[in-house]
Amino acid sequence: MQALDAYLQTHRERFLSELLDLLRIPSISADPKYTADVRRMAEATAEHLRQAGADHVEVIATNGHPIVYGEKQVDPLAPTVLVYGHYDVQPPDPLDLWESPPFEPVIRKTDLHPQGAIFARGACDDKGQFFMHVKAFEAMLRTGTLPCNVKFMIEGEEEVGSKHLEAFCQQHREKLACDVVLISDTSIIDNDTPSLTVGLRGLAYMEVEVTGPNRDLHSGVYGGAVANPINVLCQMIASLHDQDGRITIKGFYDDVEEVSPSERAGLNAAPYDEKAYCEDLGVGALYGEKGYTTLERTGIRPSLDVNGIWGGYIGEGAKTVLPSKAFAKISMRLVPHQKPDKIERLFQEHFESMAPPYVHVKVKALHGGHPVVVPTDSVEYRAAEKAMELAFGKKPLPQRGGGSIPIVAMFQQVLKANSILMGFGLDADNIHSPNEHYGLFNFYKGIETIPHFYWLYAEMKAARP
C-alpha cells in the first residue's frame, strides 16, 4: 500500500497532463465530420493501455466506431474484472455558452471544486472517469499489487446508443468473460457524501415529424387558414403531461415498479437542499410528478422530456414563413419492469392517434435501453462499498441514478455478469452541457479508490465458500 501511494503521488502531475491531452481530441461520435478524431482517440486510448502494461491491446473495428480492448492475466485462479468505459463525447453545442473552448482544457476553481476542476468536453463523461482506471491499473502493476485479472473494453459509441456493442459482446463473449464489470460513468452525491449507484433508468428515445402543407407558405397569405405544423406539434407535446405532471400516454405506467416505503425513505435520506438545488440551476421552483420528492422523481419514477424541437426559419432577421414541417426529439426515462420496445410502441400509437386531420405525423425510435437495479448483497457490491468507505472515510449511500447506461442490462444478459457503478463525478459537473468539468479531487480520489476495490474483491472472492 505504501509503495502504491508513493507511486500515485510521484506521478499525479503526469496523470493529469496525459488526461488533458486526451481531452484535446474532439471524439464526437454523433457527427461524421469527427470520424477521424474518434479513431485518433481510440488509438490514443490503446497506446495508454500499452504504456500502462496491458497485454493484447487492440483497436477492434465494428460497423461503427472501434472498441479498444486490453487485458492483464495475473493468475488463472484469481477473479477477473472487466473495466468498461467510453472515449466518445457529446457534441459541445451551443459553443457560445462555453467560458473556454470545449477541446482546450483549462483548470479553474469553483465553489464545489475548491481544489480546481478540469473544464472540457468529456472531462467527466467519460474520459476523466475511464482514465482513472487506466492509471490505477498502471500503479498497481508497477508496484506489484494487482490481485485480479483485468480486461478493458472502452467503446466509442456510448453517446449514440452503443448500437454495435451488444453484437460485439456476443461475438467476443469468451474474450470478455469476467466475474464483474466495473464502470465509472456515474456520480456521487457530493465530495463529502460518497455514494454508489444501484439503479439506472432505462430509455426510449424518439423522433417525431409533423407535416402540414406540401411546401413552406407565406404566413400572411395563408396564416389563419392553414394549420402551422410547429403550432400543432407544440400542442401535441403539451398534451403529453397532465396538470399533475403525469404522462398521458395510455398504458405508460402499467409496468412501473412501486417502490416500498422503506426504500423511498432510504432514497430521501441523502443530503438535499432544495433552495441550493434551485439556485444552482437558476430556477425559481421545481416541477415534476405530483406526490413525489425531487430525489424520487429522478430515481424511481419515469419521465418524458423534449430534447430538441425545430422547424421553419431560425436564421437572423425575419422571414414570415408558415413551415411545411416541424420536428422534435423526445426521450422517456424508464424504471424497472418498463420495457423500451413496449414504451416505443405505446408512444407511437398515442402520438399518431392524437394527430388532427390537417397534419400527418411520422414517429421513429432512435435508440433505447432497459432499466437496471444492481444487487446490494453481492460480493462485488460489498467490496465497492468498503473501498469507498476506506477512501472517503465514510460509508457510501446507495442511490438510484436518473440517467441511463443501457449496456448494464445487456452485460447481465450476454456476459452473465453484474456491474458495479462506481462513479466519482458530481451531478453539477455539466455533463452534456456547456462548461462540462471534472474536479481534480474526484479524479485523484477515483484513482485512489479503485485499487481498494480490487484488493477487497479478490480477498472476499477467495474467502467465499
C-alpha positions as CSV (number, residue, x, y, z in Angstrom):
1,M,0.0,0.0,0.0
2,Q,2.8,2.4,0.8
3,A,4.5,1.7,-2.5
4,L,1.3,2.3,-4.4
5,D,0.6,5.6,-2.5
6,A,4.2,6.7,-3.3
7,Y,3.7,5.9,-7.0
8,L,0.4,7.8,-7.2
9,Q,2.0,10.9,-5.6
10,T,5.1,10.8,-7.8
11,H,3.1,10.5,-11.0
12,R,0.0,12.6,-10.3
13,E,1.0,15.5,-12.5
14,R,1.8,13.2,-15.3
15,F,-1.6,11.5,-15.0
16,L,-3.3,14.9,-15.2
17,S,-1.2,16.0,-18.2
18,E,-2.0,12.8,-20.1
19,L,-5.7,13.3,-19.4
20,L,-5.6,16.9,-20.7
21,D,-4.0,15.6,-23.9
22,L,-6.9,13.1,-24.4
23,L,-9.4,15.9,-23.8
24,R,-8.0,17.9,-26.7
25,I,-9.2,15.2,-29.1
26,P,-12.7,16.1,-30.3
27,S,-14.0,12.5,-30.3
28,I,-17.6,13.4,-31.1
29,S,-19.3,10.1,-32.2
30,A,-22.6,11.7,-33.3
31,D,-21.0,13.8,-36.1
32,P,-19.4,12.1,-39.1
33,K,-17.1,15.1,-39.5
34,Y,-15.2,13.9,-36.5
35,T,-14.8,10.2,-37.5
36,A,-11.0,10.6,-37.9
37,D,-10.8,12.2,-34.5
38,V,-12.8,9.4,-32.9
39,R,-10.4,7.0,-34.5
40,R,-7.4,9.1,-33.2
41,M,-8.9,8.9,-29.7
42,A,-9.3,5.1,-29.9
43,E,-5.6,4.8,-30.9
44,A,-4.5,7.2,-28.1
45,T,-6.5,5.1,-25.6
46,A,-4.9,1.9,-26.9
47,E,-1.5,3.4,-26.5
48,H,-2.2,4.5,-22.9
49,L,-3.2,0.9,-22.1
50,R,0.0,-0.4,-23.7
51,Q,2.1,2.1,-21.7
52,A,0.2,1.1,-18.5
53,G,1.2,-2.5,-19.0
54,A,-1.8,-4.1,-20.6
55,D,-1.3,-7.1,-23.0
56,H,-3.0,-8.0,-26.2
57,V,-4.2,-4.4,-26.8
58,E,-6.3,-4.0,-29.9
59,V,-8.4,-1.3,-31.6
60,I,-11.2,-3.5,-32.9
61,A,-13.3,-2.4,-35.8
62,T,-17.1,-2.5,-35.6
63,N,-19.8,-1.4,-38.1
64,G,-19.4,2.0,-36.3
65,H,-16.6,3.4,-34.2
66,P,-14.0,1.0,-32.9
67,I,-13.7,-0.6,-29.5
68,V,-10.4,-0.6,-27.6
69,Y,-9.5,-3.8,-25.8
70,G,-6.6,-4.8,-23.5
71,E,-6.0,-7.3,-20.7
72,K,-3.7,-8.5,-18.0
73,Q,-3.8,-12.0,-16.7
74,V,-2.1,-12.3,-13.3
75,D,-3.4,-15.6,-12.0
76,P,-5.9,-18.1,-13.7
77,L,-7.4,-18.7,-10.2
78,A,-7.9,-15.0,-9.5
79,P,-11.2,-13.3,-10.3
80,T,-11.5,-11.2,-13.5
81,V,-12.7,-7.6,-13.6
82,L,-13.9,-6.1,-16.9
83,V,-13.5,-2.4,-16.9
84,Y,-16.0,-0.6,-19.2
85,G,-15.8,3.0,-20.3
86,H,-16.3,5.1,-23.4
87,Y,-14.0,7.5,-25.1
88,D,-16.6,9.3,-27.3
89,V,-18.2,12.6,-26.2
90,Q,-21.3,14.6,-26.7
91,P,-21.3,17.5,-29.3
92,P,-20.2,20.7,-27.5
93,D,-23.0,22.9,-28.8
94,P,-24.0,25.6,-28.1
95,L,-20.4,26.8,-28.3
96,D,-21.2,30.4,-27.3
97,L,-22.1,29.3,-23.8
98,W,-18.7,27.9,-23.1
99,E,-16.4,30.1,-21.0
100,S,-13.4,28.4,-22.6
101,P,-13.2,26.3,-25.8
102,P,-14.5,22.8,-25.2
103,F,-11.5,21.0,-26.5
104,E,-8.9,23.3,-24.9
105,P,-9.0,22.0,-21.3
106,V,-8.4,24.5,-18.6
107,I,-8.4,24.2,-14.8
108,R,-10.4,26.6,-12.7
109,K,-11.6,26.6,-9.1
110,T,-15.3,26.5,-8.3
111,D,-17.4,26.6,-5.2
112,L,-17.9,22.8,-5.5
113,H,-14.3,22.2,-6.6
114,P,-12.1,24.5,-4.5
115,Q,-9.0,22.4,-5.5
116,G,-9.8,23.0,-9.1
117,A,-11.7,21.4,-11.9
118,I,-10.9,20.5,-15.5
119,F,-13.2,22.3,-17.9
120,A,-13.5,20.4,-21.2
121,R,-16.0,18.3,-23.1
122,G,-15.6,14.7,-21.9
123,A,-13.8,15.7,-18.7
124,C,-16.3,13.9,-16.5
125,D,-18.3,12.0,-19.2
126,D,-16.3,9.8,-19.6
127,K,-12.7,10.4,-20.4
128,G,-11.7,11.6,-16.9
129,Q,-13.5,8.6,-15.4
130,F,-12.3,5.8,-17.6
131,F,-8.8,7.2,-17.5
132,M,-8.8,6.8,-13.7
133,H,-9.0,3.0,-14.2
134,V,-6.1,3.1,-16.7
135,K,-3.9,5.0,-14.2
136,A,-4.9,2.9,-11.2
137,F,-4.2,-0.3,-13.2
138,E,-0.7,1.2,-14.1
139,A,0.0,2.0,-10.5
140,M,-0.9,-1.5,-9.2
141,L,1.0,-3.2,-12.0
142,R,4.1,-1.1,-11.4
143,T,4.1,-1.8,-7.7
144,G,3.2,-5.4,-7.9
145,T,-0.1,-5.0,-6.1
146,L,-2.6,-6.1,-8.8
147,P,-4.5,-9.0,-7.3
148,C,-7.1,-9.7,-10.1
149,N,-7.1,-10.3,-13.8
150,V,-8.2,-7.2,-15.6
151,K,-9.8,-6.6,-19.0
152,F,-10.6,-3.3,-20.6
153,M,-13.3,-2.6,-23.0
154,I,-13.5,1.1,-23.9
155,E,-16.0,1.9,-26.6
156,G,-16.6,4.9,-28.9
157,E,-20.4,4.9,-29.4
158,E,-21.9,5.3,-25.9
159,E,-23.2,8.8,-26.7
160,V,-25.0,7.5,-29.7
161,G,-26.6,4.5,-28.1
162,S,-23.9,1.8,-28.1
163,K,-25.6,0.4,-31.1
164,H,-22.8,-2.1,-32.0
165,L,-21.8,-3.1,-28.5
166,E,-24.2,-6.0,-28.0
167,A,-23.1,-7.6,-31.2
168,F,-19.5,-7.1,-30.2
169,C,-20.1,-8.7,-26.8
170,Q,-22.0,-11.6,-28.4
171,Q,-19.2,-12.2,-30.9
172,H,-16.4,-11.9,-28.2
173,R,-18.2,-13.5,-25.3
174,E,-15.2,-15.7,-24.4
175,K,-12.7,-12.8,-24.7
176,L,-14.8,-10.7,-22.4
177,A,-15.6,-13.4,-19.9
178,C,-15.4,-11.9,-16.4
179,D,-16.7,-12.1,-12.8
180,V,-17.8,-8.4,-12.6
181,V,-18.0,-5.3,-14.8
182,L,-16.6,-2.2,-13.2
183,I,-18.0,1.1,-14.6
184,S,-17.2,4.7,-13.7
185,D,-19.8,6.7,-15.7
186,T,-22.0,7.9,-12.8
187,S,-21.7,10.3,-9.9
188,I,-21.5,10.7,-6.2
189,I,-23.8,12.8,-4.1
190,D,-21.1,15.3,-3.2
191,N,-17.4,15.2,-2.3
192,D,-18.3,14.8,1.4
193,T,-21.0,12.2,0.7
194,P,-19.9,9.2,-1.3
195,S,-22.5,7.0,-2.9
196,L,-22.8,4.0,-5.2
197,T,-25.4,3.9,-7.9
198,V,-27.6,0.8,-7.5
199,G,-30.2,1.6,-10.1
200,L,-30.4,3.3,-13.5
201,R,-33.4,4.4,-15.5
202,G,-33.9,2.9,-19.0
203,L,-34.5,4.9,-22.1
204,A,-36.8,5.2,-25.1
205,Y,-35.6,7.9,-27.5
206,M,-38.0,9.0,-30.3
207,E,-38.1,11.5,-33.2
208,V,-41.3,12.9,-34.5
209,E,-42.1,14.7,-37.7
210,V,-45.3,16.7,-38.3
211,T,-46.2,17.7,-41.8
212,G,-48.8,20.2,-42.8
213,P,-48.9,21.8,-46.3
214,N,-46.8,20.3,-49.1
215,R,-44.4,23.3,-49.1
216,D,-43.5,26.3,-47.0
217,L,-46.1,29.1,-47.3
218,H,-46.3,32.8,-46.8
219,S,-47.7,33.3,-43.3
220,G,-49.6,36.5,-44.4
221,V,-51.2,34.9,-47.4
222,Y,-52.0,31.5,-45.7
223,G,-51.8,32.3,-41.9
224,G,-55.1,31.6,-40.2
225,A,-56.3,29.3,-43.0
226,V,-53.7,26.5,-42.9
227,A,-52.5,24.8,-39.8
228,N,-49.0,25.6,-38.8
229,P,-47.1,22.3,-38.1
230,I,-45.0,24.0,-35.4
231,N,-48.1,25.2,-33.6
232,V,-49.7,21.7,-33.8
233,L,-46.5,20.0,-32.6
234,C,-46.4,22.3,-29.6
235,Q,-50.0,21.5,-28.7
236,M,-49.3,17.7,-29.1
237,I,-46.2,17.9,-26.9
238,A,-48.0,20.0,-24.3
239,S,-50.7,17.3,-24.0
240,L,-48.2,14.6,-23.1
241,H,-48.4,15.7,-19.5
242,D,-51.4,16.4,-17.4
243,Q,-51.7,19.1,-14.7
244,D,-50.2,16.8,-12.1
245,G,-47.1,16.2,-14.2
246,R,-48.1,12.6,-15.1
247,I,-47.5,11.3,-18.6
248,T,-50.8,10.9,-20.5
249,I,-49.8,8.0,-22.8
250,K,-52.3,5.2,-22.3
251,G,-50.6,2.2,-20.6
252,F,-47.4,4.1,-19.9
253,Y,-47.5,3.4,-16.1
254,D,-48.8,-0.2,-16.4
255,D,-45.4,-1.9,-15.6
256,V,-43.9,0.8,-13.3
257,E,-42.4,-0.7,-10.2
258,E,-44.0,0.5,-7.0
259,V,-41.1,1.1,-4.6
260,S,-41.6,0.2,-0.9
261,P,-41.9,3.0,1.7
262,S,-38.7,1.9,3.4
263,E,-36.7,2.2,0.1
264,R,-38.3,5.6,-0.6
265,A,-37.2,6.7,2.9
266,G,-33.7,5.4,2.2
267,L,-33.6,7.3,-1.1
268,N,-34.6,10.5,0.6
269,A,-32.0,10.1,3.4
270,A,-29.4,11.6,1.0
271,P,-28.4,15.2,1.7
272,Y,-30.7,17.5,-0.3
273,D,-31.2,21.3,-0.1
274,E,-34.0,22.4,-2.4
275,K,-33.1,26.0,-2.2
276,A,-29.5,25.3,-3.2
277,Y,-30.7,23.0,-5.9
278,C,-32.8,25.7,-7.4
279,E,-30.1,28.4,-7.0
280,D,-27.6,26.2,-8.8
281,L,-30.0,25.7,-11.8
282,G,-31.2,29.3,-11.8
283,V,-34.9,28.4,-11.4
284,G,-37.5,29.8,-9.0
285,A,-39.2,26.5,-8.3
286,L,-39.1,22.8,-9.3
287,Y,-41.6,20.9,-11.4
288,G,-42.5,17.2,-11.6
289,E,-45.0,14.5,-10.9
290,K,-47.2,15.3,-8.0
291,G,-46.8,13.2,-4.9
292,Y,-43.1,12.5,-5.2
293,T,-39.9,14.2,-4.0
294,T,-37.2,15.5,-6.3
295,L,-35.0,12.5,-5.4
296,E,-37.8,10.2,-6.2
297,R,-38.7,11.9,-9.4
298,T,-35.2,11.4,-10.8
299,G,-34.6,8.0,-9.3
300,I,-37.7,5.8,-9.1
301,R,-40.2,7.5,-11.4
302,P,-40.3,7.6,-15.2
303,S,-40.2,10.9,-17.1
304,L,-40.7,12.4,-20.6
305,D,-38.8,15.3,-22.0
306,V,-38.4,17.1,-25.3
307,N,-34.7,17.2,-26.1
308,G,-34.9,19.3,-29.2
309,I,-37.6,21.0,-31.4
310,W,-37.2,22.7,-34.8
311,G,-38.8,23.9,-37.9
312,G,-39.4,26.9,-40.0
313,Y,-36.9,29.8,-40.2
314,I,-34.4,30.3,-37.3
315,G,-31.8,32.5,-39.0
316,E,-31.0,36.1,-38.4
317,G,-33.8,38.7,-39.1
318,A,-37.3,37.9,-40.1
319,K,-38.8,35.5,-42.6
320,T,-42.6,35.3,-42.4
321,V,-42.9,31.6,-43.3
322,L,-45.6,29.1,-42.4
323,P,-43.4,26.0,-42.4
324,S,-44.3,22.7,-44.1
325,K,-42.7,20.6,-41.4
326,A,-41.8,20.6,-37.7
327,F,-39.7,18.1,-35.8
328,A,-38.9,17.1,-32.2
329,K,-36.7,14.6,-30.4
330,I,-38.4,13.2,-27.2
331,S,-36.8,10.9,-24.6
332,M,-38.6,8.9,-22.0
333,R,-36.6,7.6,-18.9
334,L,-37.9,4.3,-17.7
335,V,-37.9,2.5,-14.4
336,P,-37.7,-1.2,-13.5
337,H,-40.2,-3.5,-15.4
338,Q,-40.8,-0.9,-18.1
339,K,-39.6,-2.3,-21.5
340,P,-38.3,0.2,-24.1
341,D,-39.8,-1.6,-27.1
342,K,-43.2,-1.5,-25.4
343,I,-42.9,2.1,-24.5
344,E,-41.8,3.0,-28.0
345,R,-44.9,1.3,-29.4
346,L,-47.2,3.0,-26.9
347,F,-45.7,6.4,-27.7
348,Q,-46.1,5.9,-31.4
349,E,-49.7,4.7,-31.1
350,H,-50.6,7.6,-28.8
351,F,-48.8,10.3,-30.9
352,E,-50.3,9.1,-34.2
353,S,-53.8,8.8,-32.7
354,M,-53.9,12.4,-31.4
355,A,-52.8,14.0,-34.7
356,P,-55.5,16.3,-36.0
357,P,-56.7,15.8,-39.7
358,Y,-54.8,18.8,-41.0
359,V,-51.3,17.3,-40.4
360,H,-49.6,14.0,-40.9
361,V,-47.1,12.6,-38.4
362,K,-44.2,10.2,-38.6
363,V,-42.7,8.6,-35.5
364,K,-39.5,6.6,-35.3
365,A,-37.5,5.1,-32.4
366,L,-33.8,6.2,-32.4
367,H,-32.5,4.0,-29.6
368,G,-33.4,2.7,-26.1
369,G,-32.2,0.7,-23.2
370,H,-33.6,-1.3,-20.2
371,P,-33.6,0.0,-16.7
372,V,-31.5,-1.9,-14.2
373,V,-31.1,-2.4,-10.5
374,V,-27.8,-3.7,-9.0
375,P,-28.0,-6.2,-6.2
376,T,-26.5,-4.8,-2.9
377,D,-25.9,-8.2,-1.2
378,S,-23.3,-9.4,-3.7
379,V,-19.5,-9.8,-3.0
380,E,-18.7,-7.1,-5.6
381,Y,-21.1,-4.6,-4.1
382,R,-19.7,-5.1,-0.6
383,A,-16.2,-4.7,-2.0
384,A,-17.1,-1.5,-3.7
385,E,-18.9,-0.2,-0.6
386,K,-15.9,-0.9,1.6
387,A,-13.4,0.5,-0.9
388,M,-15.3,3.9,-1.0
389,E,-15.5,3.8,2.8
390,L,-11.7,3.4,3.1
391,A,-11.1,6.2,0.6
392,F,-13.7,8.7,1.8
393,G,-13.7,7.9,5.5
394,K,-17.5,7.2,5.5
395,K,-19.8,4.5,4.2
396,P,-21.3,5.3,0.8
397,L,-25.1,5.7,0.4
398,P,-26.8,3.5,-2.2
399,Q,-28.5,5.7,-4.8
400,R,-30.7,5.3,-7.9
401,G,-29.5,7.4,-10.8
402,G,-31.8,9.2,-13.1
403,G,-29.6,8.6,-16.2
404,S,-29.3,5.6,-18.4
405,I,-26.5,3.3,-19.2
406,P,-28.4,0.7,-21.4
407,I,-25.4,-1.6,-21.7
408,V,-25.6,-2.5,-17.9
409,A,-28.7,-4.7,-18.5
410,M,-27.0,-6.1,-21.7
411,F,-23.9,-7.2,-19.7
412,Q,-26.2,-9.1,-17.3
413,Q,-27.8,-10.9,-20.2
414,V,-24.9,-11.5,-22.5
415,L,-21.9,-11.8,-20.2
416,K,-23.8,-13.1,-17.2
417,A,-22.0,-10.5,-15.0
418,N,-23.3,-7.8,-12.7
419,S,-21.9,-4.3,-12.9
420,I,-20.6,-2.1,-10.2
421,L,-21.4,1.6,-10.9
422,M,-18.6,3.3,-9.0
423,G,-18.6,6.8,-10.4
424,F,-16.9,9.9,-9.0
425,G,-18.4,12.9,-10.8
426,L,-21.0,15.3,-9.5
427,D,-24.4,15.9,-10.9
428,A,-23.4,19.6,-11.1
429,D,-20.4,18.9,-13.4
430,N,-22.5,19.9,-16.5
431,I,-22.1,16.7,-18.5
432,H,-23.9,17.0,-21.9
433,S,-23.9,20.8,-21.3
434,P,-21.6,23.7,-21.9
435,N,-18.8,24.1,-19.4
436,E,-18.6,20.4,-18.5
437,H,-15.9,19.9,-15.9
438,Y,-14.4,17.3,-13.5
439,G,-12.9,18.0,-10.2
440,L,-9.2,17.3,-9.5
441,F,-10.2,15.9,-6.1
442,N,-12.6,13.5,-7.9
443,F,-10.1,12.4,-10.5
444,Y,-7.4,11.6,-7.9
445,K,-9.9,10.1,-5.4
446,G,-11.1,7.7,-8.1
447,I,-7.5,6.6,-8.8
448,E,-7.1,6.1,-5.0
449,T,-10.3,4.1,-4.5
450,I,-10.1,1.7,-7.4
451,P,-7.2,-0.3,-6.0
452,H,-9.1,-0.8,-2.8
453,F,-11.9,-2.4,-4.8
454,Y,-9.5,-4.8,-6.5
455,W,-7.9,-5.9,-3.2
456,L,-11.1,-6.3,-1.3
457,Y,-12.9,-8.0,-4.2
458,A,-10.0,-10.5,-4.6
459,E,-10.0,-11.1,-0.8
460,M,-13.7,-11.6,-0.5
461,K,-13.9,-13.9,-3.5
462,A,-11.1,-16.0,-2.0
463,A,-12.9,-16.2,1.3
464,R,-16.2,-17.1,-0.2
465,P,-17.1,-20.8,0.5
